[in-house]
Amino acid sequence: MVSVTKAQINTLIELQNIDLETTRIRLFLGNIPLRINQLEARLNEFEQAIIEKELIISELKKEYRSLESDVQMNQDRIRKNNERLVSIKTNKEYHAILRENEELNRKNSGVEDEMLKKLDFLDEEEKLVLESRSELEKMKRQTIEERESLNKEEEKEKKKLDSLLSSWEEISSKVDPEVMKRFNLAKGQTNGNGVAAVVDSVCQGCNMNIPPQRYNELQRCNSLEFCPWCHRIIYWQESK
Ligand SMILES: [Zn+2]
């Protein structure tokens, strides 16, 4: 049997609260690189989508220019045909040239329709890309702000952690070594929280009933008591 005082139990509770807060801070700090990566990834993904769209636009512009030069070529051909018309000898040749010009004009009109459609589409897409670019700038500024605020929080939590760790050292050094040994053992067995209150005969660590014969010992609080089910150090607490 390990003897204990109510004050020591209170100290163990205090240590446990420090442990819980320490764990919370360590988790928070451990998550920061992931959160920063996520911010960067979101930004990169958005920028990549814009770059892809810009590539499509530049391809479309190339296609537009190639259509433009097709039209130009057909027009040159028509002009040359017209020049030839004055020196044509036969009716047959004359009509053949007129027919070719007709055909070239018909082709050009089709190509020009296609060019207009492409131009409309290009205008629309370029407008969207411009909007996305300005959205991206906004996102970049936001990301910088979010990173800064995360870094500030990180600094704050690191300081808090340091101070908690030194409090822990200071407080635990005053606890009886045997009690401390049992506390650390219980902590190791129970995922970090080795001390639990018993309220209305129920262990708050595992929600199981504590046998009534243990009540008196618990209320006297002279010796270290353990939950028979979860092996946490238990102490009596009045029900609310
Ligand atoms: Zn229990």
Residues whose N, C-alpha, C, O or C-beta is under 5 A from the ligand:
A	BS01	ZN	C203 G205 C206 C227 W229 C230 H231
